[in-house]
Amino acid sequence: MFQPLLHLTLAFLIIIVLGGCSEIENEVIKIGAIPAFVGVADDQESRLRGLSFRKKLGVNEGLLFVFPKEKILHIWMLNVEIPLDVAFFDQDRKLIKGGYPLHWPTI
């Protein structure tokens, strides 16, 4: 009876442990004259992981999501525990839209 539950639990733990193994490339970018220290999420895996489960970000730190082509996107912030600002840039690095997340009550 507990065998399937044990297998499911082990599979889940393996996914969690291996999910943290891949490195996100870090870069310094400038927003105006202000340097920002960002991780670069430029593949599906790093974009899916995003900032999930992060407890904090330092001053001028963030995560830059890079997509292969311009398109309308929806940002899913499951398990993101820190308040974030979101900004969308085009391929020429021009700010298209900035915004703040909606705050939903915790259930």
A tleap script that builds the chain and sets N, CA, C and O, in Angstrom:
source leaprc.protein.ff14SB
mol = sequence {
  NMET PHE GLN PRO LEU LEU HIE LEU THR LEU
  ALA PHE LEU ILE ILE ILE VAL LEU GLY GLY
  CYS SER GLU ILE GLU ASN GLU VAL ILE LYS
  ILE GLY ALA ILE PRO ALA PHE VAL GLY VAL
  ALA ASP ASP GLN GLU SER ARG LEU ARG GLY
  LEU SER PHE ARG LYS LYS LEU GLY VAL ASN
  GLU GLY LEU LEU PHE VAL PHE PRO LYS GLU
  LYS ILE LEU HIE ILE TRP MET LEU ASN VAL
  GLU ILE PRO LEU ASP VAL ALA PHE PHE ASP
  GLN ASP ARG LYS LEU ILE LYS GLY GLY TYR
  PRO LEU HIE TRP PRO THR CILE
}
set mol.1.N position { 0.802 -1.190 0.000 }
set mol.1.CA position { 0.000 0.000 0.000 }
set mol.1.C position { 0.852 1.265 0.000 }
set mol.1.O position { 0.529 2.227 -0.695 }
set mol.2.N position { 1.936 1.273 0.771 }
set mol.2.CA position { 2.783 2.450 0.846 }
set mol.2.C position { 3.836 2.483 -0.257 }
set mol.2.O position { 4.495 3.506 -0.442 }
set mol.3.N position { 4.008 1.386 -0.993 }
set mol.3.CA position { 5.029 1.312 -2.045 }
set mol.3.C position { 4.852 2.394 -3.114 }
set mol.3.O position { 5.830 3.074 -3.426 }
set mol.4.N position { 3.650 2.595 -3.701 }
set mol.4.CA position { 3.504 3.660 -4.700 }
set mol.4.C position { 3.776 5.047 -4.116 }
set mol.4.O position { 4.358 5.902 -4.783 }
set mol.5.N position { 3.358 5.265 -2.884 }
set mol.5.CA position { 3.598 6.555 -2.240 }
set mol.5.C position { 5.092 6.780 -2.034 }
set mol.5.O position { 5.581 7.893 -2.227 }
set mol.6.N position { 5.821 5.740 -1.646 }
set mol.6.CA position { 7.265 5.842 -1.464 }
set mol.6.C position { 7.942 6.178 -2.785 }
set mol.6.O position { 8.822 7.039 -2.821 }
set mol.7.N position { 7.550 5.518 -3.868 }
set mol.7.CA position { 8.144 5.786 -5.184 }
set mol.7.C position { 7.855 7.217 -5.623 }
set mol.7.O position { 8.733 7.903 -6.145 }
set mol.8.N position { 6.632 7.657 -5.410 }
set mol.8.CA position { 6.266 9.020 -5.780 }
set mol.8.C position { 7.073 10.034 -4.971 }
set mol.8.O position { 7.546 11.033 -5.514 }
set mol.9.N position { 7.227 9.774 -3.676 }
set mol.9.CA position { 8.001 10.674 -2.818 }
set mol.9.C position { 9.458 10.717 -3.254 }
set mol.9.O position { 10.046 11.796 -3.327 }
set mol.10.N position { 10.050 9.563 -3.546 }
set mol.10.CA position { 11.444 9.523 -3.998 }
set mol.10.C position { 11.610 10.237 -5.335 }
set mol.10.O position { 12.577 10.974 -5.529 }
set mol.11.N position { 10.681 10.024 -6.249 }
set mol.11.CA position { 10.761 10.701 -7.546 }
set mol.11.C position { 10.684 12.216 -7.360 }
set mol.11.O position { 11.420 12.962 -8.006 }
set mol.12.N position { 9.806 12.663 -6.487 }
set mol.12.CA position { 9.662 14.094 -6.215 }
set mol.12.C position { 10.950 14.661 -5.619 }
set mol.12.O position { 11.387 15.741 -6.017 }
set mol.13.N position { 11.560 13.955 -4.677 }
set mol.13.CA position { 12.809 14.422 -4.070 }
set mol.13.C position { 13.939 14.475 -5.088 }
set mol.13.O position { 14.743 15.406 -5.066 }
set mol.14.N position { 14.013 13.496 -5.974 }
set mol.14.CA position { 15.044 13.501 -7.015 }
set mol.14.C position { 14.867 14.707 -7.923 }
set mol.14.O position { 15.842 15.369 -8.277 }
set mol.15.N position { 13.633 14.994 -8.298 }
set mol.15.CA position { 13.372 16.156 -9.155 }
set mol.15.C position { 13.802 17.437 -8.448 }
set mol.15.O position { 14.412 18.308 -9.068 }
set mol.16.N position { 13.496 17.559 -7.172 }
set mol.16.CA position { 13.878 18.759 -6.417 }
set mol.16.C position { 15.396 18.881 -6.344 }
set mol.16.O position { 15.942 19.954 -6.598 }
set mol.17.N position { 16.075 17.803 -6.004 }
set mol.17.CA position { 17.534 17.851 -5.869 }
set mol.17.C position { 18.192 18.138 -7.208 }
set mol.17.O position { 19.067 19.000 -7.287 }
set mol.18.N position { 17.794 17.443 -8.255 }
set mol.18.CA position { 18.405 17.655 -9.562 }
set mol.18.C position { 18.016 18.994 -10.154 }
set mol.18.O position { 18.776 19.576 -10.927 }
set mol.19.N position { 16.847 19.487 -9.802 }
set mol.19.CA position { 16.419 20.789 -10.306 }
set mol.19.C position { 17.338 21.910 -9.874 }
set mol.19.O position { 17.469 22.905 -10.588 }
set mol.20.N position { 17.971 21.777 -8.739 }
set mol.20.CA position { 18.884 22.805 -8.266 }
set mol.20.C position { 20.290 22.655 -8.789 }
set mol.20.O position { 21.148 23.473 -8.459 }
set mol.21.N position { 20.565 21.642 -9.593 }
set mol.21.CA position { 21.928 21.382 -10.040 }
set mol.21.C position { 22.374 22.259 -11.197 }
set mol.21.O position { 23.559 22.579 -11.288 }
set mol.22.N position { 21.485 22.653 -12.072 }
set mol.22.CA position { 21.926 23.421 -13.228 }
set mol.22.C position { 22.189 24.863 -12.820 }
set mol.22.O position { 21.438 25.451 -12.042 }
set mol.23.N position { 23.255 25.415 -13.351 }
set mol.23.CA position { 23.666 26.769 -13.021 }
set mol.23.C position { 22.952 27.769 -13.902 }
set mol.23.O position { 22.736 27.521 -15.089 }
set mol.24.N position { 22.588 28.895 -13.327 }
set mol.24.CA position { 22.071 30.010 -14.106 }
set mol.24.C position { 23.224 30.977 -14.289 }
set mol.24.O position { 23.868 31.386 -13.322 }
set mol.25.N position { 23.478 31.336 -15.527 }
set mol.25.CA position { 24.549 32.266 -15.856 }
set mol.25.C position { 24.246 33.627 -15.231 }
set mol.25.O position { 23.101 34.078 -15.250 }
set mol.26.N position { 25.266 34.280 -14.679 }
set mol.26.CA position { 25.091 35.592 -14.064 }
set mol.26.C position { 25.760 36.665 -14.903 }
set mol.26.O position { 26.823 36.441 -15.481 }
set mol.27.N position { 25.131 37.832 -14.965 }
set mol.27.CA position { 25.667 38.955 -15.718 }
set mol.27.C position { 25.389 40.247 -14.975 }
set mol.27.O position { 24.518 40.311 -14.107 }
set mol.28.N position { 26.145 41.274 -15.330 }
set mol.28.CA position { 25.878 42.625 -14.846 }
set mol.28.C position { 25.336 43.408 -16.031 }
set mol.28.O position { 25.971 43.469 -17.084 }
set mol.29.N position { 24.165 44.005 -15.860 }
set mol.29.CA position { 23.596 44.854 -16.903 }
set mol.29.C position { 23.413 46.243 -16.307 }
set mol.29.O position { 23.434 46.407 -15.088 }
set mol.30.N position { 23.235 47.232 -17.157 }
set mol.30.CA position { 22.991 48.587 -16.669 }
set mol.30.C position { 21.589 49.014 -17.054 }
set mol.30.O position { 21.159 48.837 -18.195 }
set mol.31.N position { 20.886 49.574 -16.094 }
set mol.31.CA position { 19.579 50.177 -16.331 }
set mol.31.C position { 19.795 51.663 -16.093 }
set mol.31.O position { 19.819 52.127 -14.953 }
set mol.32.N position { 19.950 52.397 -17.179 }
set mol.32.CA position { 20.424 53.774 -17.078 }
set mol.32.C position { 21.870 53.710 -16.624 }
set mol.32.O position { 22.690 53.059 -17.270 }
set mol.33.N position { 22.193 54.367 -15.534 }
set mol.33.CA position { 23.548 54.326 -14.988 }
set mol.33.C position { 23.673 53.340 -13.831 }
set mol.33.O position { 24.743 53.210 -13.236 }
set mol.34.N position { 22.590 52.650 -13.513 }
set mol.34.CA position { 22.577 51.770 -12.341 }
set mol.34.C position { 22.910 50.339 -12.754 }
set mol.34.O position { 22.223 49.765 -13.599 }
set mol.35.N position { 23.967 49.751 -12.162 }
set mol.35.CA position { 24.260 48.348 -12.467 }
set mol.35.C position { 23.262 47.424 -11.772 }
set mol.35.O position { 22.874 47.653 -10.626 }
set mol.36.N position { 22.862 46.394 -12.478 }
set mol.36.CA position { 21.980 45.369 -11.910 }
set mol.36.C position { 22.665 44.021 -12.087 }
set mol.36.O position { 23.233 43.736 -13.141 }
set mol.37.N position { 22.606 43.217 -11.073 }
set mol.37.CA position { 23.230 41.908 -11.084 }
set mol.37.C position { 22.128 40.881 -11.311 }
set mol.37.O position { 21.267 40.678 -10.455 }
set mol.38.N position { 22.163 40.243 -12.464 }
set mol.38.CA position { 21.052 39.375 -12.845 }
set mol.38.C position { 21.529 37.981 -13.215 }
set mol.38.O position { 22.609 37.794 -13.775 }
set mol.39.N position { 20.697 37.020 -12.885 }
set mol.39.CA position { 20.836 35.705 -13.456 }
set mol.39.C position { 20.142 35.741 -14.805 }
set mol.39.O position { 19.202 36.512 -14.997 }
set mol.40.N position { 20.589 34.922 -15.733 }
set mol.40.CA position { 19.994 34.898 -17.066 }
set mol.40.C position { 19.279 33.567 -17.250 }
set mol.40.O position { 19.903 32.506 -17.230 }
set mol.41.N position { 17.970 33.634 -17.428 }
set mol.41.CA position { 17.157 32.443 -17.679 }
set mol.41.C position { 16.875 32.408 -19.175 }
set mol.41.O position { 15.931 33.038 -19.651 }
set mol.42.N position { 17.699 31.670 -19.913 }
set mol.42.CA position { 17.585 31.683 -21.371 }
set mol.42.C position { 17.222 30.332 -21.968 }
set mol.42.O position { 17.327 30.140 -23.179 }
set mol.43.N position { 16.799 29.400 -21.129 }
set mol.43.CA position { 16.290 28.134 -21.652 }
set mol.43.C position { 15.018 27.770 -20.881 }
set mol.43.O position { 14.718 28.355 -19.840 }
set mol.44.N position { 14.293 26.811 -21.402 }
set mol.44.CA position { 12.989 26.462 -20.818 }
set mol.44.C position { 13.108 26.083 -19.348 }
set mol.44.O position { 12.292 26.508 -18.529 }
set mol.45.N position { 14.112 25.293 -19.009 }
set mol.45.CA position { 14.260 24.831 -17.624 }
set mol.45.C position { 14.477 26.000 -16.661 }
set mol.45.O position { 13.816 26.085 -15.626 }
set mol.46.N position { 15.391 26.888 -16.999 }
set mol.46.CA position { 15.668 28.003 -16.084 }
set mol.46.C position { 14.508 28.993 -16.039 }
set mol.46.O position { 14.263 29.606 -14.999 }
set mol.47.N position { 13.792 29.158 -17.146 }
set mol.47.CA position { 12.615 30.042 -17.123 }
set mol.47.C position { 11.496 29.440 -16.282 }
set mol.47.O position { 10.806 30.168 -15.568 }
set mol.48.N position { 11.303 28.134 -16.352 }
set mol.48.CA position { 10.270 27.484 -15.535 }
set mol.48.C position { 10.593 27.587 -14.049 }
set mol.48.O position { 9.701 27.809 -13.231 }
set mol.49.N position { 11.852 27.430 -13.703 }
set mol.49.CA position { 12.260 27.506 -12.301 }
set mol.49.C position { 12.188 28.949 -11.803 }
set mol.49.O position { 11.751 29.202 -10.681 }
set mol.50.N position { 12.613 29.882 -12.635 }
set mol.50.CA position { 12.528 31.298 -12.293 }
set mol.50.C position { 13.065 31.608 -10.913 }
set mol.50.O position { 14.174 31.202 -10.564 }
set mol.51.N position { 12.292 32.317 -10.140 }
set mol.51.CA position { 12.676 32.684 -8.771 }
set mol.51.C position { 11.864 31.920 -7.734 }
set mol.51.O position { 11.735 32.356 -6.591 }
set mol.52.N position { 11.319 30.781 -8.138 }
set mol.52.CA position { 10.538 29.972 -7.202 }
set mol.52.C position { 11.375 29.613 -5.980 }
set mol.52.O position { 12.539 29.227 -6.089 }
set mol.53.N position { 10.757 29.749 -4.833 }
set mol.53.CA position { 11.322 29.370 -3.539 }
set mol.53.C position { 12.474 30.257 -3.069 }
set mol.53.O position { 13.073 29.971 -2.033 }
set mol.54.N position { 12.799 31.320 -3.799 }
set mol.54.CA position { 13.823 32.255 -3.314 }
set mol.54.C position { 13.243 33.032 -2.144 }
set mol.54.O position { 12.090 33.461 -2.192 }
set mol.55.N position { 14.025 33.211 -1.107 }
set mol.55.CA position { 13.573 33.927 0.087 }
set mol.55.C position { 13.883 35.416 0.008 }
set mol.55.O position { 13.215 36.223 0.654 }
set mol.56.N position { 14.899 35.787 -0.784 }
set mol.56.CA position { 15.252 37.202 -0.879 }
set mol.56.C position { 16.087 37.450 -2.128 }
set mol.56.O position { 16.675 36.535 -2.706 }
set mol.57.N position { 16.119 38.703 -2.519 }
set mol.57.CA position { 17.021 39.196 -3.558 }
set mol.57.C position { 17.738 40.396 -2.970 }
set mol.57.O position { 17.154 41.165 -2.207 }
set mol.58.N position { 19.000 40.554 -3.325 }
set mol.58.CA position { 19.741 41.716 -2.864 }
set mol.58.C position { 19.341 42.958 -3.646 }
set mol.58.O position { 18.563 42.887 -4.597 }
set mol.59.N position { 19.883 44.089 -3.231 }
set mol.59.CA position { 19.634 45.351 -3.918 }
set mol.59.C position { 20.154 45.242 -5.348 }
set mol.59.O position { 21.272 44.778 -5.574 }
set mol.60.N position { 19.350 45.665 -6.297 }
set mol.60.CA position { 19.700 45.643 -7.727 }
set mol.60.C position { 20.001 44.238 -8.239 }
set mol.60.O position { 20.809 44.076 -9.154 }
set mol.61.N position { 19.370 43.230 -7.669 }
set mol.61.CA position { 19.500 41.867 -8.163 }
set mol.61.C position { 18.193 41.435 -8.804 }
set mol.61.O position { 17.121 41.927 -8.453 }
set mol.62.N position { 18.297 40.511 -9.745 }
set mol.62.CA position { 17.089 40.024 -10.382 }
set mol.62.C position { 17.370 38.854 -11.292 }
set mol.62.O position { 18.455 38.274 -11.274 }
set mol.63.N position { 16.381 38.520 -12.085 }
set mol.63.CA position { 16.488 37.439 -13.052 }
set mol.63.C position { 15.986 37.963 -14.380 }
set mol.63.O position { 14.866 38.463 -14.480 }
set mol.64.N position { 16.812 37.849 -15.388 }
set mol.64.CA position { 16.480 38.303 -16.731 }
set mol.64.C position { 16.020 37.098 -17.543 }
set mol.64.O position { 16.789 36.162 -17.759 }
set mol.65.N position { 14.773 37.120 -17.992 }
set mol.65.CA position { 14.221 36.046 -18.808 }
set mol.65.C position { 14.443 36.404 -20.270 }
set mol.65.O position { 13.984 37.449 -20.730 }
set mol.66.N position { 15.139 35.549 -20.998 }
set mol.66.CA position { 15.422 35.781 -22.413 }
set mol.66.C position { 14.651 34.744 -23.223 }
set mol.66.O position { 14.747 33.544 -22.965 }
set mol.67.N position { 13.884 35.219 -24.206 }
set mol.67.CA position { 13.089 34.337 -25.053 }
set mol.67.C position { 13.607 34.416 -26.483 }
set mol.67.O position { 14.144 35.448 -26.884 }
set mol.68.N position { 13.454 33.336 -27.267 }
set mol.68.CA position { 14.005 33.303 -28.625 }
set mol.68.C position { 13.358 34.293 -29.586 }
set mol.68.O position { 13.985 34.690 -30.568 }
set mol.69.N position { 12.108 34.702 -29.325 }
set mol.69.CA position { 11.463 35.674 -30.209 }
set mol.69.C position { 10.479 36.509 -29.404 }
set mol.69.O position { 10.034 36.115 -28.327 }
set mol.70.N position { 10.155 37.666 -29.951 }
set mol.70.CA position { 9.190 38.534 -29.282 }
set mol.70.C position { 7.794 37.934 -29.395 }
set mol.70.O position { 7.382 37.480 -30.463 }
set mol.71.N position { 7.071 37.940 -28.273 }
set mol.71.CA position { 5.693 37.462 -28.261 }
set mol.71.C position { 5.035 37.944 -26.979 }
set mol.71.O position { 5.714 38.368 -26.044 }
set mol.72.N position { 3.731 37.879 -26.940 }
set mol.72.CA position { 3.001 38.233 -25.727 }
set mol.72.C position { 3.169 37.096 -24.728 }
set mol.72.O position { 2.971 35.928 -25.062 }
set mol.73.N position { 3.535 37.448 -23.509 }
set mol.73.CA position { 3.818 36.450 -22.484 }
set mol.73.C position { 2.959 36.680 -21.250 }
set mol.73.O position { 2.508 37.793 -20.980 }
set mol.74.N position { 2.752 35.625 -20.527 }
set mol.74.CA position { 2.115 35.681 -19.217 }
set mol.74.C position { 3.145 35.151 -18.229 }
set mol.74.O position { 3.740 34.097 -18.450 }
set mol.75.N position { 3.347 35.866 -17.164 }
set mol.75.CA position { 4.341 35.460 -16.177 }
set mol.75.C position { 3.633 34.717 -15.051 }
set mol.75.O position { 2.722 35.243 -14.411 }
set mol.76.N position { 4.067 33.494 -14.827 }
set mol.76.CA position { 3.508 32.641 -13.789 }
set mol.76.C position { 4.450 32.717 -12.597 }
set mol.76.O position { 5.634 32.408 -12.734 }
set mol.77.N position { 3.960 33.115 -11.448 }
set mol.77.CA position { 4.825 33.346 -10.300 }
set mol.77.C position { 4.522 32.382 -9.162 }
set mol.77.O position { 4.479 32.779 -7.998 }
set mol.78.N position { 4.314 31.123 -9.501 }
set mol.78.CA position { 4.046 30.103 -8.498 }
set mol.78.C position { 5.248 29.962 -7.572 }
set mol.78.O position { 6.388 29.881 -8.031 }
set mol.79.N position { 4.993 29.934 -6.294 }
set mol.79.CA position { 6.018 29.748 -5.265 }
set mol.79.C position { 7.065 30.855 -5.230 }
set mol.79.O position { 8.171 30.648 -4.729 }
set mol.80.N position { 6.728 32.025 -5.756 }
set mol.80.CA position { 7.614 33.180 -5.628 }
set mol.80.C position { 7.189 33.901 -4.360 }
set mol.80.O position { 6.068 34.399 -4.259 }
set mol.81.N position { 8.094 33.952 -3.401 }
set mol.81.CA position { 7.753 34.443 -2.071 }
set mol.81.C position { 8.201 35.881 -1.830 }
set mol.81.O position { 8.026 36.402 -0.729 }
set mol.82.N position { 8.768 36.522 -2.827 }
set mol.82.CA position { 9.275 37.881 -2.659 }
set mol.82.C position { 8.550 38.819 -3.614 }
set mol.82.O position { 8.175 38.406 -4.712 }
set mol.83.N position { 8.346 40.070 -3.220 }
set mol.83.CA position { 7.689 41.014 -4.131 }
set mol.83.C position { 8.627 41.378 -5.279 }
set mol.83.O position { 9.819 41.607 -5.073 }
set mol.84.N position { 8.082 41.427 -6.471 }
set mol.84.CA position { 8.895 41.688 -7.662 }
set mol.84.C position { 8.252 42.744 -8.536 }
set mol.84.O position { 7.032 42.904 -8.547 }
set mol.85.N position { 9.074 43.449 -9.256 }
set mol.85.CA position { 8.622 44.282 -10.360 }
set mol.85.C position { 8.906 43.499 -11.631 }
set mol.85.O position { 9.891 42.764 -11.705 }
set mol.86.N position { 8.060 43.652 -12.613 }
set mol.86.CA position { 8.232 42.956 -13.886 }
set mol.86.C position { 8.320 44.001 -14.983 }
set mol.86.O position { 7.533 44.947 -15.011 }
set mol.87.N position { 9.278 43.830 -15.887 }
set mol.87.CA position { 9.421 44.751 -17.014 }
set mol.87.C position { 9.652 43.934 -18.278 }
set mol.87.O position { 10.334 42.909 -18.252 }
set mol.88.N position { 9.082 44.391 -19.374 }
set mol.88.CA position { 9.235 43.715 -20.658 }
set mol.88.C position { 10.037 44.618 -21.591 }
set mol.88.O position { 9.741 45.805 -21.732 }
set mol.89.N position { 11.054 44.039 -22.226 }
set mol.89.CA position { 11.908 44.761 -23.158 }
set mol.89.C position { 11.830 44.096 -24.521 }
set mol.89.O position { 11.573 42.896 -24.616 }
set mol.90.N position { 12.053 44.877 -25.586 }
set mol.90.CA position { 12.095 44.279 -26.916 }
set mol.90.C position { 13.521 43.850 -27.240 }
set mol.90.O position { 14.418 43.966 -26.405 }
set mol.91.N position { 13.725 43.347 -28.469 }
set mol.91.CA position { 15.045 42.844 -28.843 }
set mol.91.C position { 16.099 43.941 -28.904 }
set mol.91.O position { 17.296 43.650 -28.890 }
set mol.92.N position { 15.670 45.198 -28.971 }
set mol.92.CA position { 16.601 46.326 -28.965 }
set mol.92.C position { 16.806 46.882 -27.559 }
set mol.92.O position { 17.381 47.957 -27.386 }
set mol.93.N position { 16.334 46.148 -26.560 }
set mol.93.CA position { 16.457 46.504 -25.151 }
set mol.93.C position { 15.652 47.741 -24.765 }
set mol.93.O position { 15.962 48.405 -23.775 }
set mol.94.N position { 14.631 48.045 -25.537 }
set mol.94.CA position { 13.746 49.160 -25.236 }
set mol.94.C position { 12.643 48.664 -24.310 }
set mol.94.O position { 12.054 47.607 -24.541 }
set mol.95.N position { 12.366 49.439 -23.254 }
set mol.95.CA position { 11.311 49.074 -22.317 }
set mol.95.C position { 9.960 49.165 -23.009 }
set mol.95.O position { 9.583 50.222 -23.514 }
set mol.96.N position { 9.236 48.057 -23.031 }
set mol.96.CA position { 7.915 47.998 -23.646 }
set mol.96.C position { 6.838 48.231 -22.592 }
set mol.96.O position { 5.911 49.013 -22.807 }
set mol.97.N position { 6.962 47.559 -21.468 }
set mol.97.CA position { 5.946 47.680 -20.417 }
set mol.97.C position { 6.567 47.286 -19.084 }
set mol.97.O position { 7.321 46.317 -18.996 }
set mol.98.N position { 6.243 48.042 -18.067 }
set mol.98.CA position { 6.663 47.714 -16.713 }
set mol.98.C position { 5.432 47.531 -15.864 }
set mol.98.O position { 4.365 48.052 -16.189 }
set mol.99.N position { 5.565 46.812 -14.801 }
set mol.99.CA position { 4.399 46.617 -13.956 }
set mol.99.C position { 4.758 46.021 -12.625 }
set mol.99.O position { 5.891 45.603 -12.387 }
set mol.100.N position { 3.773 45.990 -11.767 }
set mol.100.CA position { 3.922 45.414 -10.445 }
set mol.100.C position { 2.980 44.223 -10.353 }
set mol.100.O position { 1.910 44.230 -10.962 }
set mol.101.N position { 3.368 43.201 -9.597 }
set mol.101.CA position { 2.491 42.032 -9.496 }
set mol.101.C position { 1.218 42.348 -8.723 }
set mol.101.O position { 1.192 43.204 -7.839 }
set mol.102.N position { 0.179 41.636 -9.082 }
set mol.102.CA position { -1.058 41.712 -8.301 }
set mol.102.C position { -0.840 40.957 -7.000 }
set mol.102.O position { -0.151 39.936 -6.986 }
set mol.103.N position { -1.399 41.429 -5.944 }
set mol.103.CA position { -1.239 40.763 -4.651 }
set mol.103.C position { -2.526 40.025 -4.314 }
set mol.103.O position { -3.564 40.634 -4.058 }
set mol.104.N position { -2.436 38.725 -4.318 }
set mol.104.CA position { -3.578 37.886 -3.987 }
set mol.104.C position { -3.425 37.420 -2.553 }
set mol.104.O position { -2.303 37.210 -2.091 }
set mol.105.N position { -4.512 37.256 -1.849 }
set mol.105.CA position { -4.397 36.770 -0.469 }
set mol.105.C position { -3.891 35.332 -0.444 }
set mol.105.O position { -4.191 34.534 -1.333 }
set mol.106.N position { -3.126 35.023 0.582 }
set mol.106.CA position { -2.642 33.663 0.768 }
set mol.106.C position { -3.783 32.796 1.274 }
set mol.106.O position { -4.538 33.193 2.161 }
set mol.107.N position { -3.895 31.614 0.699 }
set mol.107.CA position { -4.966 30.693 1.109 }
set mol.107.C position { -4.389 29.648 2.042 }
set mol.107.O position { -5.114 28.770 2.509 }
savepdb mol mol.pdb
quit
